[in-house]
Amino acid sequence: MKKSAQFTIRQKLASGLALMFLSVLIISLYAIIQLDRLDRLITTALAVDAEILKGSESLLNALLAQAGNEKKFIITRDPAFKKLFTDSVRESLGRLDALAALSDNSKTMDMISEIRASYQRYADLAEREFAAPGTVPGAGGSQKLIDDISARLRALNEAAQRSLDNTMLSSKKISEGGTGIALFITAFAILCGVAFGFIVTKAFYIPLQRLKQGTRDIARGDFFKKIEISSADEIGEVSASFNQMCDRLRELDQLKTDFISNITHDLKTPLASITEANNLLAEGIGGSPSPEQQHLLAIIREDAARLLRLIESIIDLSKMESGLLIYEFVPSDIPAVITEAIDAVRMLAERKKITVSFAPDPDLPRAAIDRAKLVQGLINLLGNAIKFTQENGSVHLSARAVDPEQYSVNSKKASAETDSPATDKRFLEISVADTGVGIPPEDLPRIFDKFYQGRAGVYQRCSGLGLAIVKHIIEDHGGVIRAESAAAGGSTFHILLPLTQGAAPAGI
């Protein structure tokens, strides 16, 4: 079979993980780049613009102090004022050199160079005024230079402030833009994760659920349901193999059914001859049998009858599974049907000293049933109950009409998996309870499977067909059956039948 060009499971996983990894990588790289830009802007703002802003203000204050010291020296000729002036000028020139070295902007560097040149001219002019006694303060043009330097320092301060504002605005824009893009990429990554989860669900969970349901169907013996998985990956190959296995199992099951059907029909004729010959010998044809021979003939008659019942059960079950068994539904009196079934097993119960009780309800409505088939089912249930109940035990039957609400409450108490009937019609509940050995919990899910005997049935020579036949009969009536068993012993089988034919309950 030629494979299509679809991805395998490994490729799907690798693609999804690669997409998620790529999304995370893009977010991380973008965040690193934006953080680096933001760091550079903040560094520039703090290391350059803020320093120039602070330096220009400090130089402006120093210039005013220098002008005051200059005037005080010219008036008083006190050397202390000259020294203050000289030291302040040296410090200011050094600070201008530091600002020029710190600046990374050519325009700012030009402004600082012009300020330093004016500062130097002012310092030289002040020295000449200091050297000429009797000079009038400001007469040599120093005041004009001071005003020029002050104006340039204010211009430098304003430029630094604008640069700082622009840097902070750019930082804000980068932060807002980075946040928006990061949110977008994050949302995209989340969408990718959701898409990846959807792909994983579609590629794994849903097909596995179908495979799981398919295995449950096979476990119940239903080999006709196909698993519809069209993908070309490994799960698709498994589902194709699973369907092939179902086809093969169905063929084998059909071969087994055909074999059993044929062999039972082939056995029935010679068995009838054996039974008839045995009866003739018991009646004295061919000579009067001795007591020992009568005993042996009784054993043959009993075992032949048991074998004939087994063959008839197999034939009935084959007809039920093939849908060939014909039912005749007529309104019937349920207490009379139950009484007929009890009468059929009364001899068996008396042999084991087992009490079979039934209290008929006079108000019980009639139900549309196949009387013979339902009696057969009840006889199977009663026979099982008597077989697995010790001597001096008891078997009790009850029958009642229940409505959907009442049944819903009771069924929820009985089983957590019970579904209430999705109808407003009434139902008939028949219960068969015994005081026998009980049913082990591990056997309860399979006791209605054909040929399944369970742990207790191995020691009672059971065929494993009785309960399977009962289940078919009840389901063909549109009803359901379930069993429950207490840990201390005793079992109860509940049958739920619609009082109107076709009103099948959803579950029990």
Secondary structure, DSSP 8 states (H G I E B T S, - for coil): ----S---HHHHHHHHHHHHHHHHHHHHHHHHHHHHHHHHHHHHIIIIIHHHHHHHHHHHHHHHHHHHHHHHHHHH--HHHHHHHHHHHHHHHHHHHHHHHH---HHHHHHHHHHHHHHHHHHHHHHHHHHSTT--TTTTSHHHHHHHHHHHHHHHHHHHHHHHHHHHHHHHHHHHHHHHHHHHHHHHHHHHHHHHHHHHIIIIIHHHHHHHHHHHHHHTT-----------SHHHHHHHHHHHHHHHHHHHHHHHHHHHHHHHHHHHHHHHHHHHHHHHHHTTTTS---HHHHHHHHHHHHHHHHHHHHHHHHHHHHHHHHT------EEE-HHHHHHHHHHHHHHHHHHTT-EEEE---TT---EEE-HHHHHHHHHHHHHHHHHTS-TT-EEEEEEEEE-HHHHHHHHHHH-TT----SSSS-EEEEEEEE-SS---TTTGGGTTSTT--HHHHHTTT--S-HHHHHHHHHHHTT-EEEEEE-TTS-EEEEEEEESSTT---S--
